[in-house]
Amino acid sequence: MKAIVCIWVMMSCMLVVAPAVAADASVEALAQKNGCLACHTVKEKVIGPALRDIAAKYRGEQGAETKLIGRVKNGSSGVWGPVPMRANSPQVKDEDIKIIVQWILTLK
């Protein structure tokens, strides 16, 4: 009986975790398609900061999503060093920017 309960619990956990992992992969593919990963990676600084570092910096900050959407869309400079981030509008759709920024803010 214990074995059956353990298997059931493990299977239930997989049903919760698997969609989140699949969602991460699809958003990461969206970021790749839109050129984000040419200058950023999830874990390490390349030209721009690591996406996890961005998430850590803005975690819990009121208005972070709106601020980051604006920076991705319009570009920014001086936030992470001397290399400016180019504007990504109009070539990246607003809805794609929002999805990518929301994903970035979940990274740990």
KAVENMO-V669119 format. One line per field, one symbol per residue. ss: DSSP state (@ for helix, = for strand, . for the rest). phi: phi as a letter, one per 30 degrees, with the letter a starting at -180 (. if undefined). psi: psi as a letter, one per 40 degrees, with the letter a starting at -180 (. if undefined). A space follows every 50 residues. Layout:
# KAVENMO-V669119
ss: ???
phi: ???
psi: ???
This chain:
# KAVENMO-V669119
ss: .@@@@@@@@@@@@@@@@@@@@@@@@@@@@@@@@..@@@.=....=..... @@@@@@@@.....@@@@@@@@@@@.=........=........@@@@@@@ @@@@....
phi: .edddddddddddddddedddddeddddddddecidddcbbdcbdcdcdd ddddeddceiddidddddeddddciaaidckdddcddcccdcdeddeddd dddedcdb
psi: dddddddddddddddddddddddddddddddddeededeiiddihbdiii dddddddehehheddddddddddeiiiedeaehihiiehedhiddddddd ddddeei.
